[in-house]
Amino acid sequence: MDVLEALLDKYQSDIDRLQETLASGSAKSYDEYKKICGTVKGLTIACNYIIDLQEANEKGEYEDDD
C-alpha cells in the first residue's frame, strides 16, 4: 500500500465515522452539525484529489518536476 492509498483509506474511515455520528443524531448543536458536515465535505474533496492524482499517475500524465 502506498502513501496515497493509506491516506485515502484513513480519510474514508474518518468520513464513515462522521457520517455515522450524523446519522445517529449525536451532534449536540446546529453549529456542531455544520462543523461535521464541513469536515465530511473537505475530506471528500481530498479523497477526490487523491483519486484524480492516482489516475493521472497511472496514465503517465503526472510527472515529478525534479
BELFENRA-V150309 format. One record per pair of residues at least 24 apart in sequence whose ideal C-beta (glycine too) atoms are under 7 Angstrom apart, sorted by the first residue. I is the first residue (numbers start at 1). J is the second residue. Records with the same first field share a line. If there is no record, write none. Layout:
I=J ; J
This chain:
4=50 ; 53 ; 54
7=50
8=47 ; 50
11=43 ; 46 ; 47
12=47
14=43
15=40 ; 43 ; 44
